[in-house]
C-alpha cells in the first residue's frame, strides 16, 4: 500500500483546480510532512499542528476518504 502522501501527490497541479490540488501542492512544499505514513491519526495530528496552509481539516478528510476508497478497490 502506498502512503497517503504518495497518493496525494497525484493531485498536484501547476494551477490547482480545487482544494485537494492546492493541498497537494502545499504538502509537496512541506518538507516535514510525514511522507511514509498511512495512519489517519498521525497525519491528522501533524496537520492540526503544522498544516497552516490547509484551509480547513475537511479538505484533508475529503482527500483521506478518496485514499481509503482507492485502497479498498485494490483489495
DSSP file (Angstrom, degrees, kcal/mol; ACC not computed):
  #  RESIDUE AA STRUCTURE BP1 BP2  ACC     N-H-->O    O-->H-N    N-H-->O    O-->H-N    TCO  KAPPA ALPHA  PHI   PSI    X-CA   Y-CA   Z-CA
    1    1 A X              0   0    0      0, 0.0     2,-0.1     0, 0.0    70,-0.0   0.000 360.0 360.0 360.0 130.9    0.0    0.0    0.0
    2    2 A X        -     0   0    0      1,-0.1    34,-0.1     2,-0.1    69,-0.0  -0.449 360.0 -96.7 -81.4 158.9    1.4    3.4   -0.9
    3    3 A X     >  -     0   0    0     32,-0.1     4,-2.0    -2,-0.1    35,-0.2  -0.197  27.5-112.7 -71.0 163.1    1.5    6.2    1.6
    4    4 A X  H  > S+     0   0    0     33,-2.2     4,-3.2     1,-0.2     5,-0.2   0.900 118.9  55.3 -61.0 -40.7   -1.1    8.9    1.8
    5    5 A X  H  > S+     0   0    0     32,-0.5     4,-2.2    29,-0.3    -1,-0.2   0.929 105.8  50.6 -59.0 -46.5    1.5   11.4    0.6
    6    6 A X  H  4 S+     0   0    0     29,-0.5     4,-0.4     1,-0.2    -1,-0.2   0.917 113.8  45.6 -58.5 -44.0    2.3    9.4   -2.5
    7    7 A X  H >< S+     0   0    0     -4,-2.0     3,-1.7     1,-0.2     4,-0.2   0.934 110.3  53.6 -62.9 -46.8   -1.5    9.3   -3.2
    8    8 A X  H >< S+     0   0    0     -4,-3.2     3,-2.2     1,-0.3    -2,-0.2   0.841  97.4  65.9 -58.9 -34.8   -1.9   13.0   -2.6
    9    9 A X  G >< S+     0   0    0     -4,-2.2     3,-1.3     1,-0.3    -1,-0.3   0.704  85.1  72.2 -64.7 -17.6    0.9   13.8   -5.0
   10   10 A X  G <  S+     0   0    0     -3,-1.7    -1,-0.3    -4,-0.4    -2,-0.2   0.661  94.8  55.5 -68.7 -13.3   -1.3   12.5   -7.8
   11   11 A X  G <  S+     0   0    0     -3,-2.2    -1,-0.2    -4,-0.2    -2,-0.2   0.450  77.6 123.9 -97.1  -3.0   -3.4   15.7   -7.3
   12   12 A X    <   +     0   0    0     -3,-1.3     2,-0.3    -4,-0.2    10,-0.1  -0.306  34.0 170.3 -60.5 141.7   -0.5   18.1   -7.8
   13   13 A X        -     0   0    0      8,-0.4     3,-0.5     1,-0.1    12,-0.1  -0.974  42.8-129.8-154.9 137.6   -1.2   20.7  -10.5
   14   14 A X  S    S+     0   0    0     -2,-0.3     2,-0.5     1,-0.3    -1,-0.1   0.846 112.7  32.1 -58.5 -33.6    0.6   23.9  -11.6
   15   15 A X  S    S-     0   0    0     -3,-0.1    -1,-0.3     0, 0.0     7,-0.1  -0.818  98.5-134.7-123.3  89.8   -2.7   25.7  -11.5
   16   16 A X        -     0   0    0     -2,-0.5    -4,-0.1    -3,-0.5     3,-0.1  -0.144  16.4-166.3 -51.9 129.7   -4.7   24.0   -8.7
   17   17 A X        +     0   0    0      1,-0.1     2,-0.3     0, 0.0    -1,-0.2   0.671  67.5   4.3 -90.8 -19.9   -8.2   23.3   -9.9
   18   18 A X  S  > S-     0   0    0      1,-0.0     4,-2.0     0, 0.0     5,-0.2  -0.886  87.2 -83.2-154.1-179.0   -9.7   22.5   -6.4
   19   19 A X  H  > S+     0   0    0     -2,-0.3     4,-2.5     1,-0.2     5,-0.1   0.838 122.8  53.6 -65.9 -34.4   -8.9   22.4   -2.7
   20   20 A X  H  > S+     0   0    0      2,-0.2     4,-2.7     1,-0.2    -1,-0.2   0.900 108.0  50.2 -70.0 -38.6   -7.3   19.0   -2.9
   21   21 A X  H  > S+     0   0    0      2,-0.2     4,-2.3     1,-0.2    -8,-0.4   0.904 111.6  48.4 -63.5 -40.3   -4.9   20.1   -5.6
   22   22 A X  H  X S+     0   0    0     -4,-2.0     4,-2.6     2,-0.2    -2,-0.2   0.922 111.1  50.8 -63.9 -43.7   -3.9   23.1   -3.6
   23   23 A X  H  X S+     0   0    0     -4,-2.5     4,-2.9     1,-0.2     5,-0.2   0.917 109.9  50.4 -58.1 -45.3   -3.4   20.9   -0.5
   24   24 A X  H  X S+     0   0    0     -4,-2.7     4,-2.0     1,-0.2    -2,-0.2   0.919 110.9  48.2 -61.6 -44.3   -1.2   18.5   -2.6
   25   25 A X  H  X S+     0   0    0     -4,-2.3     4,-1.2     1,-0.2    -1,-0.2   0.925 114.6  45.6 -61.9 -44.3    0.9   21.4   -3.9
   26   26 A X  H  X S+     0   0    0     -4,-2.6     4,-0.7     1,-0.2     3,-0.2   0.890 111.1  52.0 -68.2 -39.5    1.3   22.8   -0.3
   27   27 A X  H >< S+     0   0    0     -4,-2.9     3,-0.7     1,-0.2     6,-0.3   0.865 104.7  58.0 -64.2 -35.3    2.1   19.4    1.1
   28   28 A X  H 3< S+     0   0    0     -4,-2.0    -1,-0.2     1,-0.2    -2,-0.2   0.865 107.6  46.7 -60.5 -36.8    4.8   18.9   -1.5
   29   29 A X  H 3< S+     0   0    0     -4,-1.2     2,-1.1    -3,-0.2    -1,-0.2   0.594  91.5  91.3 -81.8 -11.4    6.5   22.1   -0.3
   30   30 A X    X<  -     0   0    0     -4,-0.7     3,-1.6    -3,-0.7    -1,-0.1  -0.732  58.0-171.6 -88.2  97.2    6.2   21.0    3.4
   31   31 A X  T 3  S+     0   0    0     -2,-1.1    -1,-0.2     1,-0.3     4,-0.1   0.626  81.9  55.1 -69.2 -12.4    9.5   19.1    3.9
   32   32 A X  T 3  S+     0   0    0     18,-0.1    -1,-0.3     2,-0.1    -2,-0.1   0.463  75.1 127.8 -97.0  -2.6    8.4   17.8    7.3
   33   33 A X  S <  S-     0   0    0     -3,-1.6     2,-1.9    -6,-0.3     3,-0.1  -0.273  75.7-108.7 -55.5 135.7    5.2   16.2    6.0
   34   34 A X    >   -     0   0    0      1,-0.2     3,-1.3     8,-0.1   -29,-0.3  -0.463  44.7-179.8 -69.8  86.4    5.0   12.5    7.2
   35   35 A X  T 3  S+     0   0    0     -2,-1.9   -29,-0.5     1,-0.3   -30,-0.2   0.693  72.4  45.0 -67.6 -22.8    5.7   11.1    3.7
   36   36 A X  T 3  S+     0   0    0    -31,-0.1    -1,-0.3    -3,-0.1     2,-0.1   0.402  86.3 119.1-101.9   3.5    5.6    7.5    4.6
   37   37 A X    <   +     0   0    0     -3,-1.3   -33,-2.2     1,-0.1   -32,-0.5  -0.425  30.6 171.3 -78.9 142.8    2.5    7.5    6.8
   38   38 A X        +     0   0    0    -35,-0.2     2,-0.6    -2,-0.1    -1,-0.1   0.093  52.6 109.3-123.4  15.7   -0.7    5.5    6.1
   39   39 A X     >  -     0   0    0      1,-0.2     4,-2.3     2,-0.0     5,-0.2  -0.850  56.8-155.5-104.5 119.6   -2.1    6.4    9.6
   40   40 A X  H  > S+     0   0    0     -2,-0.6     4,-3.2     1,-0.2     5,-0.2   0.920  94.4  49.3 -56.5 -48.9   -5.1    8.8    9.7
   41   41 A X  H  > S+     0   0    0      1,-0.2     4,-2.7     2,-0.2     5,-0.3   0.904 110.8  49.4 -63.3 -42.3   -4.4    9.9   13.3
   42   42 A X  H  > S+     0   0    0      2,-0.2     4,-2.2     1,-0.2    -1,-0.2   0.939 116.3  42.5 -61.1 -46.7   -0.7   10.6   12.7
   43   43 A X  H  X S+     0   0    0     -4,-2.3     4,-2.6     2,-0.2    -2,-0.2   0.915 114.8  49.8 -66.8 -43.5   -1.5   12.6    9.6
   44   44 A X  H  X S+     0   0    0     -4,-3.2     4,-2.4    -5,-0.2    -2,-0.2   0.924 112.2  47.4 -62.4 -45.7   -4.4   14.4   11.2
   45   45 A X  H  X S+     0   0    0     -4,-2.7     4,-1.7    -5,-0.2    -1,-0.2   0.909 111.8  51.2 -62.6 -42.1   -2.4   15.4   14.3
   46   46 A X  H  X S+     0   0    0     -4,-2.2     4,-2.8    -5,-0.3     5,-0.4   0.943 112.6  45.2 -59.8 -47.9    0.5   16.6   12.1
   47   47 A X  H  X S+     0   0    0     -4,-2.6     4,-2.2     1,-0.2    -1,-0.2   0.857 108.4  56.5 -67.9 -34.7   -1.8   18.8   10.0
   48   48 A X  H  < S+     0   0    0     -4,-2.4    -1,-0.2    -5,-0.2    -2,-0.2   0.887 119.3  32.6 -62.0 -37.0   -3.6   20.1   13.1
   49   49 A X  H  < S+     0   0    0     -4,-1.7    -2,-0.2    -5,-0.2    -1,-0.2   0.782 138.6  16.6 -89.2 -29.5   -0.2   21.3   14.5
   50   50 A X  H  < S+     0   0    0     -4,-2.8     2,-1.1    -5,-0.2     3,-0.3   0.461  94.3  94.9-126.5  -4.6    1.7   22.1   11.3
   51   51 A X    ><  +     0   0    0     -4,-2.2     3,-2.2    -5,-0.4    -1,-0.1  -0.274  32.8 143.4 -92.6  52.0   -0.8   22.5    8.4
   52   52 A X  T 3  S+     0   0    0     -2,-1.1    -1,-0.2     1,-0.3    -5,-0.0   0.752  70.8  63.1 -61.1 -21.5   -1.3   26.2    8.5
   53   53 A X  T 3  S+     0   0    0     -3,-0.3     2,-0.5   -27,-0.1    -1,-0.3   0.633  82.3  96.0 -75.6 -13.8   -1.5   26.0    4.7
   54   54 A X  S <  S-     0   0    0     -3,-2.2     3,-0.1    -7,-0.2    -3,-0.0  -0.683  70.8-146.5 -83.9 122.1   -4.6   23.8    4.9
   55   55 A X  S    S-     0   0    0     -2,-0.5     2,-0.3     1,-0.2    -1,-0.2   0.917  76.8 -27.6 -54.1 -48.6   -7.8   25.9    4.6
   56   56 A X    >>  -     0   0    0     -3,-0.1     3,-1.6     1,-0.0     4,-0.6  -0.967  64.2-101.9-161.4 164.8   -9.6   23.5    7.0
   57   57 A X  H 3> S+     0   0    0     -2,-0.3     4,-2.6     1,-0.3     5,-0.2   0.676 109.1  76.0 -67.8 -17.0   -9.3   19.9    8.0
   58   58 A X  H 3> S+     0   0    0      1,-0.2     4,-2.3     2,-0.2    -1,-0.3   0.805  90.1  58.6 -64.8 -25.9  -12.3   18.9    5.9
   59   59 A X  H <> S+     0   0    0     -3,-1.6     4,-2.2     2,-0.2    -1,-0.2   0.930 108.0  44.9 -66.1 -45.1  -10.0   19.1    2.9
   60   60 A X  H  X S+     0   0    0     -4,-0.6     4,-3.0     2,-0.2    -2,-0.2   0.933 112.4  52.3 -61.6 -45.8   -7.7   16.5    4.5
   61   61 A X  H  X S+     0   0    0     -4,-2.6     4,-2.3     1,-0.2    -2,-0.2   0.891 109.6  49.0 -59.9 -40.2  -10.8   14.4    5.4
   62   62 A X  H  X S+     0   0    0     -4,-2.3     4,-1.8     2,-0.2    -1,-0.2   0.927 113.4  46.0 -65.0 -45.0  -12.1   14.5    1.8
   63   63 A X  H  X S+     0   0    0     -4,-2.2     4,-2.1     1,-0.2    -2,-0.2   0.901 111.6  52.9 -64.0 -40.3   -8.7   13.5    0.4
   64   64 A X  H  X S+     0   0    0     -4,-3.0     4,-2.7     1,-0.2    -2,-0.2   0.911 106.3  52.9 -62.0 -43.0   -8.4   10.8    3.1
   65   65 A X  H  X S+     0   0    0     -4,-2.3     4,-2.4     1,-0.2    -1,-0.2   0.906 109.6  48.3 -59.4 -42.9  -11.8    9.3    2.1
   66   66 A X  H  X S+     0   0    0     -4,-1.8     4,-2.1     2,-0.2    -1,-0.2   0.892 111.2  51.6 -64.0 -39.3  -10.7    9.1   -1.6
   67   67 A X  H  X S+     0   0    0     -4,-2.1     4,-2.1     2,-0.2    -2,-0.2   0.931 110.6  47.1 -61.7 -47.9   -7.5    7.5   -0.5
   68   68 A X  H  X S+     0   0    0     -4,-2.7     4,-2.6     1,-0.2    -2,-0.2   0.899 110.5  52.7 -62.9 -41.8   -9.3    4.8    1.6
   69   69 A X  H  X S+     0   0    0     -4,-2.4     4,-2.0     1,-0.2    -1,-0.2   0.904 108.7  50.3 -61.6 -41.1  -11.7    4.2   -1.3
   70   70 A X  H  X S+     0   0    0     -4,-2.1     4,-1.5     2,-0.2    -1,-0.2   0.917 110.7  48.9 -63.1 -43.5   -8.8    3.6   -3.7
   71   71 A X  H  X S+     0   0    0     -4,-2.1     4,-0.7     1,-0.2     3,-0.2   0.918 110.6  50.8 -61.8 -43.7   -7.2    1.2   -1.2
   72   72 A X  H >< S+     0   0    0     -4,-2.6     3,-0.7     1,-0.2    -1,-0.2   0.856 106.9  54.5 -65.0 -34.2  -10.5   -0.7   -0.8
   73   73 A X  H 3< S+     0   0    0     -4,-2.0    -1,-0.2     1,-0.2    -2,-0.2   0.839 104.8  54.5 -67.0 -31.8  -10.9   -1.0   -4.6
   74   74 A X  H 3<        0   0    0     -4,-1.5    -1,-0.2    -3,-0.2    -2,-0.2   0.653 360.0 360.0 -76.8 -14.3   -7.5   -2.6   -4.8
   75   75 A X    <<        0   0    0     -4,-0.7    -1,-0.2    -3,-0.7    -2,-0.2   0.419 360.0 360.0-105.4 360.0   -8.4   -5.3   -2.3
